[in-house]
Amino acid sequence: MIDVAAHPAVTLQIIPLAAGGHPGLDGEFTILDFPDEEDSPVAYQEGFFGDIFVEAPDDVARYYRAAETARGKALAPDESVTLIKDVRKAIR
């Protein structure tokens, strides 16, 4: 993860347990943005009862808000890498 975090196209952020509840606790999701403006963003969520693609703009907007909320509770990228390194040292 540390090596991947160094890649310029990757942003690694960890939400510590102390941050409390956040939208990511309901399950993982991915927002797909496309370079062509004619192609609207789509949210994809894997769930216990199946996977769904969300295309309605208002629904996709909720996923964007959830991502921003989670990002706001997460450590900064450099702090996240430091946490990984500290945990790695502690378990060795």
Backbone as CSV, one residue per row, in Angstrom:
resi,resn,N_x,N_y,N_z,CA_x,CA_y,CA_z,C_x,C_y,C_z
1,MET,0.821,-1.185,0.000,0.000,0.000,0.000,0.870,1.257,0.000
2,ILE,1.987,1.202,0.702,2.881,2.357,0.743,3.428,2.648,-0.651
3,ASP,3.825,1.604,-1.366,4.348,1.783,-2.721,3.273,2.331,-3.655
4,VAL,2.065,1.809,-3.548,0.964,2.274,-4.398,0.629,3.730,-4.082
5,ALA,0.675,4.099,-2.813,0.360,5.476,-2.408,1.331,6.484,-3.014
6,ALA,2.524,6.039,-3.393,3.515,6.936,-3.990,3.206,7.251,-5.455
7,HIS,2.319,6.497,-6.062,1.969,6.719,-7.470,1.163,8.020,-7.577
8,PRO,1.475,8.863,-8.567,0.788,10.157,-8.664,-0.719,10.073,-8.936
9,ALA,-1.194,8.966,-9.454,-2.617,8.839,-9.751,-3.412,8.239,-8.584
10,VAL,-2.740,8.006,-7.457,-3.385,7.347,-6.319,-3.398,8.291,-5.120
11,THR,-4.544,8.349,-4.449,-4.652,9.058,-3.179,-5.114,8.052,-2.139
12,LEU,-4.271,7.786,-1.171,-4.591,6.837,-0.108,-4.904,7.621,1.154
13,GLN,-6.096,7.403,1.689,-6.480,8.036,2.940,-7.168,6.999,3.818
14,ILE,-6.799,7.003,5.078,-7.362,6.067,6.048,-8.291,6.825,6.984
15,ILE,-9.442,6.239,7.239,-10.357,6.802,8.236,-10.103,6.047,9.539
16,PRO,-9.555,6.727,10.531,-9.280,6.030,11.792,-10.567,5.691,12.536
17,LEU,-10.513,4.657,13.336,-11.679,4.253,14.112,-12.185,5.386,15.000
18,ALA,-11.272,6.214,15.483,-11.650,7.316,16.361,-12.513,8.361,15.650
19,ALA,-12.551,8.339,14.315,-13.356,9.303,13.556,-14.847,9.039,13.709
20,GLY,-15.200,7.863,14.182,-16.608,7.542,14.376,-17.306,7.153,13.090
21,GLY,-18.622,7.283,13.099,-19.428,6.854,11.952,-19.184,7.701,10.715
22,HIS,-19.333,7.054,9.573,-19.179,7.733,8.284,-19.898,6.907,7.225
23,PRO,-20.177,7.486,6.065,-20.945,6.787,5.034,-20.304,5.497,4.533
24,GLY,-19.003,5.380,4.632,-18.331,4.171,4.165,-18.678,2.931,4.969
25,LEU,-19.239,3.115,6.142,-19.617,1.969,6.959,-20.788,1.199,6.355
26,ASP,-21.529,1.840,5.465,-22.661,1.169,4.827,-22.223,0.275,3.678
27,GLY,-20.954,0.300,3.330,-20.435,-0.529,2.251,-19.640,0.307,1.268
28,GLU,-18.822,-0.387,0.524,-17.974,0.336,-0.425,-18.751,0.714,-1.675
29,PHE,-18.291,1.790,-2.293,-18.893,2.208,-3.549,-17.834,2.894,-4.398
30,THR,-18.111,2.964,-5.672,-17.213,3.596,-6.630,-18.023,4.556,-7.478
31,ILE,-17.479,5.744,-7.694,-18.115,6.699,-8.597,-17.296,6.717,-9.876
32,LEU,-17.948,6.433,-10.974,-17.268,6.407,-12.268,-17.545,7.707,-13.008
33,ASP,-16.495,8.476,-13.230,-16.580,9.694,-14.030,-15.952,9.407,-15.382
34,PHE,-16.474,10.016,-16.409,-15.988,9.766,-17.760,-15.497,11.062,-18.389
35,PRO,-14.477,10.977,-19.248,-13.922,12.196,-19.847,-14.887,12.908,-20.797
36,ASP,-15.767,12.167,-21.438,-16.730,12.770,-22.360,-17.905,13.326,-21.555
37,GLU,-18.149,14.617,-21.674,-19.216,15.256,-20.890,-20.603,14.698,-21.193
38,GLU,-20.764,14.055,-22.324,-22.060,13.459,-22.660,-22.340,12.207,-21.838
39,ASP,-21.287,11.628,-21.270,-21.440,10.437,-20.443,-21.541,10.861,-18.984
40,SER,-22.709,10.686,-18.416,-22.952,11.097,-17.023,-22.236,10.161,-16.058
41,PRO,-21.866,10.677,-14.882,-21.250,9.811,-13.877,-22.221,8.725,-13.420
42,VAL,-21.649,7.640,-12.959,-22.415,6.490,-12.472,-21.798,6.058,-11.145
43,ALA,-22.633,5.703,-10.187,-22.148,5.142,-8.928,-22.408,3.637,-8.953
44,TYR,-21.444,2.901,-8.441,-21.539,1.439,-8.380,-21.348,1.025,-6.938
45,GLN,-22.254,0.200,-6.439,-22.149,-0.270,-5.065,-22.377,-1.764,-5.012
46,GLU,-21.455,-2.438,-4.317,-21.612,-3.858,-4.075,-22.385,-4.030,-2.783
47,GLY,-23.335,-4.929,-2.798,-24.136,-5.144,-1.605,-24.349,-6.610,-1.323
48,PHE,-24.825,-6.881,-0.149,-25.072,-8.251,0.294,-26.108,-8.941,-0.592
49,PHE,-27.072,-8.172,-1.070,-28.138,-8.747,-1.885,-27.934,-8.512,-3.375
50,GLY,-26.781,-8.016,-3.747,-26.476,-7.804,-5.162,-25.783,-6.476,-5.387
51,ASP,-25.299,-6.311,-6.575,-24.591,-5.103,-6.949,-25.527,-4.194,-7.735
52,ILE,-25.344,-2.875,-7.564,-26.222,-1.950,-8.269,-25.405,-0.854,-8.952
53,PHE,-25.924,-0.375,-10.049,-25.413,0.798,-10.730,-26.459,1.893,-10.555
54,VAL,-26.028,3.055,-10.120,-26.929,4.178,-9.886,-26.618,5.238,-10.930
55,GLU,-27.627,5.652,-11.672,-27.405,6.602,-12.753,-28.178,7.912,-12.598
56,ALA,-29.226,7.927,-11.809,-30.021,9.144,-11.631,-29.143,10.233,-11.006
57,PRO,-29.111,11.423,-11.601,-28.222,12.481,-11.111,-28.357,12.789,-9.615
58,ASP,-29.578,12.841,-9.086,-29.759,13.124,-7.657,-29.165,12.010,-6.796
59,ASP,-29.309,10.774,-7.251,-28.763,9.637,-6.502,-27.237,9.628,-6.562
60,VAL,-26.676,9.900,-7.734,-25.217,9.956,-7.871,-24.671,11.087,-6.996
61,ALA,-25.397,12.191,-6.907,-24.976,13.316,-6.070,-24.862,12.898,-4.606
62,ARG,-25.748,12.023,-4.163,-25.660,11.526,-2.778,-24.367,10.750,-2.560
63,TYR,-23.946,9.994,-3.568,-22.680,9.257,-3.462,-21.500,10.232,-3.407
64,TYR,-21.546,11.300,-4.192,-20.488,12.318,-4.122,-20.428,12.927,-2.721
65,ARG,-21.587,13.239,-2.153,-21.620,13.815,-0.796,-21.075,12.820,0.226
66,ALA,-21.427,11.554,0.069,-20.918,10.522,0.980,-19.394,10.421,0.881
67,ALA,-18.871,10.493,-0.325,-17.420,10.423,-0.516,-16.734,11.624,0.122
68,GLU,-17.314,12.796,-0.032,-16.734,14.001,0.572,-16.780,13.926,2.097
69,THR,-17.862,13.410,2.643,-17.962,13.254,4.095,-16.891,12.297,4.602
70,ALA,-16.725,11.177,3.924,-15.709,10.199,4.324,-14.319,10.814,4.208
71,ARG,-14.067,11.524,3.120,-12.766,12.166,2.916,-12.476,13.178,4.023
72,GLY,-13.513,13.856,4.465,-13.351,14.838,5.538,-12.987,14.221,6.876
73,LYS,-13.353,12.969,7.081,-13.035,12.280,8.330,-11.696,11.540,8.250
74,ALA,-11.168,11.418,7.039,-9.943,10.646,6.826,-8.701,11.460,7.164
75,LEU,-7.648,10.734,7.457,-6.346,11.366,7.628,-5.867,11.879,6.276
76,ALA,-5.000,12.867,6.296,-4.379,13.350,5.064,-3.535,12.218,4.465
77,PRO,-3.283,12.249,3.163,-2.503,11.167,2.542,-1.163,10.895,3.231
78,ASP,-0.401,11.925,3.573,0.885,11.691,4.228,0.700,11.107,5.630
79,GLU,-0.329,11.535,6.334,-0.622,10.968,7.664,-1.059,9.510,7.549
80,SER,-1.777,9.182,6.487,-2.233,7.807,6.281,-1.047,6.882,6.047
81,VAL,-0.094,7.313,5.230,1.108,6.503,4.977,1.912,6.353,6.269
82,THR,2.016,7.429,7.037,2.728,7.352,8.314,2.061,6.346,9.243
83,LEU,0.741,6.340,9.295,0.023,5.379,10.129,0.334,3.944,9.694
84,ILE,0.330,3.694,8.401,0.644,2.348,7.899,2.055,1.944,8.317
85,LYS,2.999,2.857,8.182,4.381,2.560,8.568,4.481,2.283,10.062
86,ASP,3.768,3.077,10.875,3.790,2.868,12.326,3.192,1.524,12.703
87,VAL,2.095,1.153,12.083,1.475,-0.145,12.378,2.401,-1.271,11.932
88,ARG,3.024,-1.115,10.781,3.957,-2.148,10.297,5.098,-2.342,11.291
89,LYS,5.652,-1.248,11.808,6.737,-1.343,12.795,6.248,-2.038,14.067
90,ALA,5.029,-1.730,14.481,4.488,-2.279,15.728,4.246,-3.777,15.656
91,ILE,3.939,-4.298,14.476,3.631,-5.733,14.380,4.846,-6.581,14.015
92,ARG,5.944,-5.940,13.746,7.157,-6.719,13.405,7.882,-7.178,14.614
